Amino acid sequence: MSLNVLQNHNLAEYTSWLIGGNADYFCLPSNYDELREALKFAKEKNLKTTILGGGSNVLISDGGIEGLTIGLKKFSGISTDISSDKITLDCLAGTSKSELLKTFLKHQLAPALFLAGLPGDVGGGVVMNAGVAEMFQPREFMELVESIEVMTAEGEVRTLNKSDLKVAYRHTDGWQPHTVVKAKIVWPLQKDPDVLNKVREANKVRLSKQPLDKPSCGSVFKNPEGHKVAQLIDSCGLKGYTVGGAQVSPKHANFIVNLGTATAQDVWSIITHVKATVKEKTGVDIQTEVIRMGRWG
Ligand SMILES: Cc1cc2nc3c(=O)[nH]c(=O)nc-3n(C[C@H](O)[C@H](O)[C@H](O)COP(=O)(O)OP(=O)(O)OC[C@H]3O[C@@H](n4cnc5c(N)ncnc54)[C@H](O)[C@@H]3O)c2cc1C
């Protein structure tokens, strides 16, 4: 076996919150054959598999993750094809959105503005249908995607067209239970010479509104129909609410930041308290956007 599989490997550094216990087994495949090997390893040992993209939307338990965790950050690369009227980008799932942003910037295309400040990988972008509140075009990741490739647990690669998928707010269905390995992204070649300035401006706005100096997973809760969740949380006086090393950001009420020593349990206690308080004081049920992973009691 050429793939290096580590045992009891800590996962905190693979998450934007810098929180999480150990994976029983962990590997970082960099190509299709290595990913196939990883999936085979899990099947032979009867291990549950967990896929980790950029780790920017997950809360990994302090007790770690059972089975094999497959990190995709080395499974990256973009191949570009340009015709007279469109650009086609074949992106491996572990390609960071910032790499994709650079490609769109190079060609002065509008998706650069959408991608500005969006962390994580292409695979995570597909699965979470990452999106922005601003009325940009595009404003959701799946608007960029024409088709995806998935790998089954047996190592077979299948192509799914967008029409095979069910795309919703911060969620895409129809690819499960497989691993997303590639996305084909297509966009018209309509240049916007001012896009770099717009990206710089968007970054400034994010920096002024979000606590980007502290580890977080971005927005913790989804916006409920007809409401802005940050305003609901703020109206309950929860900014600054702290448990252990985790805190509802005083700058943005929908961010929970790691002050340096936060555990997953600290963050989960805050999430539970915020949910209950918002329900009690405003009557609105709020749901988490962030995905809990691993062993929870
Ligand atoms: C500072 C900050 C700002 C943010 N701003 C935004 C924002 O404006 N809009 C927004 O939508 N999100 C935002 N996010 C959240 C996050 O960046 C997005 O949801 C992102 O798309 C998640 O991608 P990821 O690669 O990090 O996924 P991960 O967090 O690694 O994974 C998320 C889920 O997808 C699954 N997954 C990941 N890759 C694959 C794959 N290849 N195959 C199968 N399953 C997979 C994982 O198992 C997990 O269930 C922000 C996060 C941070 C830290």
The ligand as an ORCA input file, in Angstrom:
! r2SCAN-3c Opt
* xyz 0 1
  C     -14.573     32.794      8.013
  C     -15.596     31.938      7.323
  C     -16.528     32.508      6.477
  C     -17.473     31.705      5.817
  N     -18.362     32.321      4.979
  C     -19.274     31.549      4.321
  C     -20.206     32.170      3.430
  O     -20.200     33.372      3.203
  N     -21.101     31.361      2.810
  C     -21.137     30.006      3.020
  O     -21.975     29.315      2.400
  N     -20.259     29.415      3.856
  C     -19.337     30.141      4.510
  N     -18.465     29.537      5.370
  C     -18.602     28.084      5.633
  C     -17.767     27.168      4.727
  O     -16.623     27.833      4.277
  C     -18.542     26.624      3.514
  O     -19.690     25.899      3.893
  C     -17.654     25.716      2.661
  O     -18.273     25.482      1.421
  C     -17.353     24.371      3.317
  O     -16.340     23.750      2.538
  P     -15.231     22.816      3.178
  O     -14.405     22.286      2.060
  O     -14.519     23.521      4.254
  O     -16.142     21.651      3.751
  P     -15.936     20.851      5.130
  O     -16.182     21.783      6.262
  O     -14.663     20.111      5.117
  O     -17.136     19.803      5.027
  C     -18.483     20.211      5.075
  C     -19.351     18.950      4.816
  O     -19.146     18.529      3.465
  C     -18.680     17.183      3.430
  N     -17.694     17.104      2.330
  C     -16.685     17.975      2.076
  N     -16.054     17.628      0.938
  C     -16.680     16.511      0.478
  C     -16.486     15.670     -0.658
  N     -15.528     15.920     -1.562
  N     -17.314     14.598     -0.837
  C     -18.297     14.341      0.067
  N     -18.517     15.097      1.161
  C     -17.725     16.164      1.366
  C     -18.059     16.923      4.797
  O     -18.102     15.537      5.111
  C     -18.980     17.753      5.684
  O     -20.164     17.032      5.941
  C     -17.491     30.305      6.028
  C     -16.531     29.722      6.874
  C     -15.588     30.524      7.516
  C     -14.552     29.876      8.382
*
